[in-house]
């Protein structure tokens, strides 16, 4: 059952008849244990929770993701990105970020008076690779912060431990603090995604949230996990943190402790859609490296302003490549929907390309 238009940004942002494969939101209902946990909490105490958050959720986070360190609950992961830029860099300084990248990385840098120092991703057989030599050539002693993303949005790349270790060596040599957005870490199609905290524990801050894996974007909450001195500086940047949302905490905890079966079934649905998009892209001749994680496909076309083209000519809404710091001929397609919706969208896009 598709979300109702009046309840969903994804389905209401464009006119009736447009198929929305844009914002990173799944069309599937949440896991039954999450639904039950929300109902149970709604019937109970909805007053102020402990300011430091649910201790059982903190422990579940550490155990589920194999992390150690202090846990700080945040209003959202995006808030964590913005405050990390504020906490670990100064106006006028350069901040390293993968490119292309999820748009709030770029806006957190630009809107706070910092400059982007790109770590380019280059397409190669088997997936996008970091161009560490390009970064090494531009690093200077004033650079203090690297914003990372694992699995990567929008390419869907899941970096290996060896790749992370090579970047960690560079970060350690130049005294960089790494803030790693690992929001999609449960959504991988192969071996588990290693965390940046595994290769640079003393200088890494990991950002987590339930919005993607458990489809809870409407119940915003996030967490930063890492060494106490980094968590402390992030907390100082916030100044005042709101109490963690009690319903969001209940939902996240239920997902981590009881949502495993739902997540496995959802990943199977997503894998089938991922493979369908990859086969379609080959058939129509688009540039595409199938994602190893996330439910996002990064597609290269021969058409400038490709997102506008598909919206006007195919009535399919996609994210424009330029919003990720990429070329406008690229689009990001969200395949976390039902097969019949995906098939109709792909058929419309193929007709538009042929015409």
HELIX and SHEET records of a PDB file:
HELIX    1   1 UNK A    5  UNK A    7  5                                   3    
HELIX    2   2 UNK A    9  UNK A   12  1                                   4    
HELIX    3   3 UNK A   32  UNK A   42  1                                  11    
HELIX    4   4 UNK A   55  UNK A   65  1                                  11    
HELIX    5   5 UNK A   77  UNK A   88  1                                  12    
HELIX    6   6 UNK A  103  UNK A  110  1                                   8    
HELIX    7   7 UNK A  132  UNK A  138  1                                   7    
HELIX    8   8 UNK A  161  UNK A  173  1                                  13    
HELIX    9   9 UNK A  196  UNK A  198  5                                   3    
HELIX   10  10 UNK A  201  UNK A  203  5                                   3    
HELIX   11  11 UNK A  228  UNK A  238  1                                  11    
HELIX   12  12 UNK A  246  UNK A  258  1                                  13    
HELIX   13  13 UNK A  260  UNK A  284  1                                  25    
HELIX   14  14 UNK A  306  UNK A  314  1                                   9    
HELIX   15  15 UNK A  321  UNK A  324  5                                   4    
HELIX   16  16 UNK A  339  UNK A  354  1                                  16    
SHEET    1   A 2 UNK A  19  UNK A  20  0                                        
SHEET    2   A 2 UNK A 316  UNK A 317  1                                        
SHEET    1   B 8 UNK A  70  UNK A  74  0                                        
SHEET    2   B 8 UNK A 222  UNK A 226 -1                                        
SHEET    3   B 8 UNK A 204  UNK A 208 -1                                        
SHEET    4   B 8 UNK A 177  UNK A 181  1                                        
SHEET    5   B 8 UNK A 145  UNK A 149  1                                        
SHEET    6   B 8 UNK A  94  UNK A  99  1                                        
SHEET    7   B 8 UNK A 115  UNK A 124  1                                        
SHEET    8   B 8 UNK A 127  UNK A 130 -1                                        
SHEET    1   C 4 UNK A 287  UNK A 288  0                                        
SHEET    2   C 4 UNK A 296  UNK A 300 -1                                        
SHEET    3   C 4 UNK A 330  UNK A 334 -1                                        
SHEET    4   C 4 UNK A 319  UNK A 320 -1                                        
END                                                                             
